[in-house]
Amino acid sequence: MTRSKVSHTKLALLILFGLFASLSIACSRSETTGKSNEASSHPGTEAGARELLSEFLKSGADHSALSKPLRPTTADYQAVFEADFARSAETTYAAAWDSGQMKIAPNPGQTELKLASATSEDLKNWNDKALAFPGGYKDVAAKFKDGLTIYRFKFVKPGEDLGMAYDGLIYVNRQWRIFPKPWRIGK
């Protein structure tokens, strides 16, 4: 083999090795961050939110397993919050997610869902739609990026209005994610 052919062969092998290494790193990153290229099986609509949350009300539901896909990625925090606040939010929520504290679950007997929504603009203007949300949202509304719809939900016993309440459910980057009680970030 001539020196030229050997150099081209080595170069081709190095390029292939580099592509393989890059692909391996990309795959491992997506596994560790929970990031998925697939869209959620539940659409990013109110009906999609209802479908998703109804899974938690099914008899025998594995609430831990259902909650895990709601963990935001770095890209999700960046898409929802202004830059500095996004970093603080990710840091604040990481400990709760890592320890298993971030689990969505109804209490026994809570078989119904109550759902409310407001856009980030509704929260910033604190209009009638925002009134369904905890008052702490007034303090952090400016930290949300425009164009988002945020959901608040409760699991309740039939005929009741009080129950297990959650907030901060958002469809972002083709996935449902939860950012609960954002007014506590950085405190």
CORTA-V381624 format. One record per backbone hydrogen bond with DSSP energy under -1.0 kcal/mol. NH is the residue of the N-H (numbers start at 1). CO is the residue of the C=O. Records with the same first field share a line. If there is no record, write none. Layout:
NH = CO, CO
This chain:
6 = 2
7 = 3
8 = 4
9 = 5
10 = 6
11 = 7
12 = 8
13 = 9
14 = 10
15 = 11
16 = 12
17 = 13
18 = 14
19 = 15
20 = 16
21 = 17
22 = 18
23 = 19
24 = 20
25 = 21
26 = 22
27 = 23
28 = 24
29 = 25
30 = 26
31 = 27
32 = 28
33 = 29
40 = 174
45 = 43
49 = 45
50 = 46
51 = 47
52 = 48
53 = 49
54 = 50
55 = 52
61 = 58
63 = 61
66 = 62
67 = 63
68 = 64
70 = 67
71 = 68
77 = 73
78 = 74
79 = 75
80 = 76
81 = 77
82 = 143
86 = 82
87 = 83
88 = 84
89 = 85
90 = 86
91 = 87
92 = 88
93 = 89
94 = 90
97 = 93
98 = 94
99 = 95
100 = 97
101 = 96
102 = 96
103 = 101
110 = 107
111 = 109
112 = 156
114 = 154
116 = 152
118 = 150
120 = 148
123 = 119
124 = 120
125 = 121
127 = 122
132 = 129
133 = 130
137 = 134
138 = 135
141 = 137
143 = 140
144 = 141
145 = 80
150 = 118
151 = 169
152 = 116
153 = 166
154 = 114
155 = 164
156 = 112
160 = 157
164 = 155
166 = 153
169 = 151
170 = 177
172 = 175
175 = 172
177 = 170
178 = 70
179 = 168
184 = 181
185 = 182
187 = 184
